[in-house]
Amino acid sequence: MDNDRSHDNLKEQDYLKDMPNHEFDEAVNTMQSSIQDEIAASTDLLGDKLDISMLKNEYSADDVQYQKKIQNLEKRYSHVRKTRGDGNCFFRAFGFGYLEHMLSDKKDYPIFQENASNSFQKLMDLKYPSFTVEDFFENFISVVNSVKEGVSHTELLNTFREEGMSNYFVVYLRLITSCQLQSDSDFYQNFIDGGKTLVEFCKTEVEPMYLESDHIHIIALTSALGASVRVAYMDRGGDDLSFHDFPEDSQPTLHLLYRPGHYDVLYPR
């Protein structure tokens, strides 16, 4: 059966290779859409809060490297909340995780809310179309304001599990990130590879939905909103976990777990 699948994959590759460019683009988009549909059908946008030990079940008992890293993770964290692996996982984990924390500890809320409120004018200063951006902003800021207005944890969770509102929130976080990158272009241009200008990078790697995030996205978003995040990296590199705080030397409000290509929310002990 594996040989049959490999043969089918090779045939599909040859079929795509021989297509004209516009038909190739359409075929790739169709395939990507199909993959996204499969992911959406099998995974919640945000899962329930799970005991951190459940991660052990995702790896073979013989996978000594990962099992050891999970044991070390257990010493620092009690629970994990998984996000859908759709390319938006960082932004969704950040958005829900930060607001969830501020439901019980509003120390960071004033500066977060102020920066969130000011973001619309900053986008206008960069000549973004007000008609398009305003709709996303109003939905975004209504969710941010709901924290101060006494939204319940269940209501906030349901907001981020509802496809429409959740994706509106993610779109606007992507716009905030893009705005920050462009507003401080002299600094961020140093991070851009491949000969792209910063604007090109924002239009192709930051603003579109379903594209994965890297360090540059986290640096820009935390800077724009005055947020502080610690990311625990669990991958094949090294014998132990590694941690990175954004910004450096900050006291993190939100903790995220990174595994190759994916972010989930962590809860400290």
N, C-alpha and C positions, 0 to 999 in steps of 0.2 A: 504493500500500500504506500509506503514511503517513497518507493521508486516511482509510482504512478503520480504522486503529488509533485515530486521534483520535476518529472517530465512535463506536467501541466504548468508549473511555474516557468519553466524554460520556454514553453510555447507562448505563454502570456507575455514574457519579456520580449520575445521575437516579434510578437504582434504589435506591441507598443513601440518598439524600435523602428518599425517600418511605417509608422503613421506620420502624416504631415504634422507640423508643429501645433496648429490650433486643435486638431483632433487628439493629439497626444495630451495636451493640457486638459481638454475636456474629459478624457478617459481617466487621467490621474485624479482629477477632482471628483469624478464619480466613485472611484475606488476609495478615496479618502472619506467621502461622505458615507459610503457603505460601512467602512471601519468604524466611524464615529457612531453610526446607528447601532452597530453591534455592541459597542462599549456602553452606550446609553441604555440599551435594553437590559444589560446585565449588571449595572453598577449605579448606585445612588450618587447624586451629586455630592452629598455629604452623608457619611455613615454614622452609626451610633458610636458612642464612646466605649472603647473596648479596653479590657485589661491588656497591658503591654506584653504580657507573656504570650498572648495569642499570635504574636509575630513569629514565634518559634515554629508554628505549624506551617508557615509558608516556605520553609526551607528544610531540606533533608537533614535528618539527625546526624548524618555523616559530614555535613557541611560545617566543619569545625570553625572556620573563619567567621561565618555569619552567626552561628550559634553563640560563640564567645562574645561577639559584638552585641547581640541582643541581651545577653546576661549583663553586660556592662551598662546597656541602656536601661535595664530594669532598676539599677541602683540609683538612677537619677530621675526616672519618670515612672509614673504609675499607670497612665492610660494613653491611648492613641485614638485619634479619630481620622478615618480614612476619607480621602476625596476621590472623585472620579478621575481616572487617568486619561483626560481628554485634551491635554496640553494647556488647560486653564488651571491646573491644580494649585500652582503657587498662588495665583491671585485669589482663588476661591478660599484656600486655606488661610491666607493672610486676612482677607476681608472678614470671614466669619470668626476666625480665632481672635483677632484683635478686638472686635466688637463684643464677643463673648466675654473676654477678660474684663472689659470695661463695664459690663453689667454689674459686676461685683466689686470692682476697684476702679473708681472714676478718676484716679489721679492723672492719667494721661489724656482724659477726655477733652478738657478745654483746648489744648494745643492741637489735638487731632481734629476736633470739630472746626477750629479756626482755619487750619490749613486746608481742610476739605472744602469749607465754604469759599475760600479765596481762590480755589483752583479754577473755577469757571472763568473768572476774569483773566487769569493767566493764559488760558487757552484762547480767549478772545484776542488777547494781545498778540498771539502768534497767528492770528487770522484764521482760526478754525471757524467753520460755518455755525453760527449761533443756532439756527433752526434745528440742525442735527444734534449738536452737543447738548443743547438745553434740555432736551427730553431725557437723555441719559443722566445729566447732572441732577435733575429734579428727583428722579427715582433713587439715585445714589444718596443724595443728601437727606432724603426722607428716611432712609434706613439708618443713616448715621444719627439723625436727630431722634429717632425712636429710642435709642439707648438712654438719652436724658429724659425722655417722656415716659419711661417705665415699661417698655416692652418686656414681655416675659421671655425666659430662655426658650420655651417651646415655640413661641411666635417667631423669634429670631431664627431659630433652626429651620422652621417651616419656610421662612422667606428665602433662605439660602438653598432649600431643597426644591423650591418652585422654579422651574426652568426659566421663565420669563424674567422675573425680578432678579434672580441669581445671576443670569447672564448680563443683564443691564448693569449690575454692580461691577462685574468683571470687566466689561467693556470700558466703564469709566475709570477703573483703576489702571487699565492699560493706557488710557488717554493721559491720566495724571503722570504716569511713568514716562511717556513720550514727551510730555511738556517739560518735565524736569530735565530730561536728557538734552533737549533742544535749548533750554534756557541757560544751561551750563555747558555749552557745546565744547568750549576750549578744554575742559577737563575730560569729558566723556569721549571725545573723538579719539583719545589715546587707546581706548578699549576696543575700537572697531577694527575688525580684520576684513580682508577681502577687497580692499579698495573702495568700499562704500562710503558715501558721505553719511553724516549723522542722520540727516533727514531721510535718506534712503533706508538706513537701518531701521529707523522708527516706523516707516511706512511698510516695511516688509518683515520685520522681526519682532516688533513690539505691539503695534496697534491691532494687527489681525488676530482674530480669535483662534484658539486651538493650536497655538504655537508655544513651545516650551520656553521656560524662563531660565536665565543664567544669572551670574553674580551681578552683572550690570543692571539688570532689571530690579534686583533687590536693593542695590545701593541707591538707585534713583528713587524708587518708591518710598523707602524708609526716609530718605532725605526730604522728599516732597511733603510728607505727612508728619514729620517729626516723630517717627515711630522707631522702636528698637526691637530687633529680632535676633534670636540665636538659632542657627541651623546646625543640627546634628547630622553629620555625613556618615552614612553607612553604605560603603561600597567595597570593592575588592582591593582598594589601596590600603596598605599597611595592616598591622595586626590589631589595631584598636580604632575606636571611633575618633573622628576629628570634629571640632566645633569651630564655628565662625560667627562672630557677632557683627551685626549691621546696625549702626555704625560701630567701628572698632572701639573697644574699651567702654561700651555702653552697658547699662544694666538692662538685660532683655525683659520685655513685657510679654512677648510671644515666643514660643518655641516650636520649631518645625523639624520634622524628620525628612531628610533627603535620601532617597535611594535612586539609583541611576534613572534619570528622566522623570522623577515623580516626587511630590511633596505631600506630607500628611501633617496633621496637628498633633503636637505632643503636650502632655500635662505633667509638670514637675511634681515630685513628691513633696 
